Amino acid sequence: MIERLNMADPVVAGQVWRLQHAAFAAEWREIGGSGLMPLADTIRDLQESGETFFGICESGEPVAAASCLTQGDTVLLRRLMVRPDRFRRGLATLLLRHVEREYCGMAQIEAFAAAANLPAVRLYESAGYRDCGEFQGPFGIGMKRYRKRLSPRENPGDDKKQDT
């Protein structure tokens, strides 16, 4: 159900770019943003981000996606997006759990959410993430930082077999 997305493929990268814009436009409205949503990423930016993308696809197109970077012993969850017509169906939870399993050999995972994005705040808190404080993000958006300790794999070889 969840697959690694090939961002080198311009079609896939374009699909993720469109998904990101739809998801973040809905979030922008959710948090009370006015005017145009300030999201400047290009398709090339996504392709060159160095992030690993995972997605849930329907009819060959991602309807939900997450991306991660590693920094030392920490996994940074950089993006978690769901197409607005698929909100409240558990897709973000499925992706979050997948990322945690994929990187369970790391010490911790860190994620961010707009403080006013209550569905995202509830997602992280219900998944056992610890609120590590608020800060002012771009465009004056109040942001929350979340962290969760990850458990070591019981049998790391099992996950690697699935990647091939």
Secondary structure, DSSP 4 states (H G I P E B T S, - for coil): -EEE--TTSHHHHHHHHHHHHHHHHHHHHHTT--SS------HHHHHTS--EEEEEEETTEEEEEEEEEEETTEEEEEEEEE-GGGTTSSHHHHHHHHHHHHTTTSSEEEEEEETT-HHHHHHHHHTTPEEEEEEE-GGG-EEEEEEEE-PPPS-HHHHHHHH-
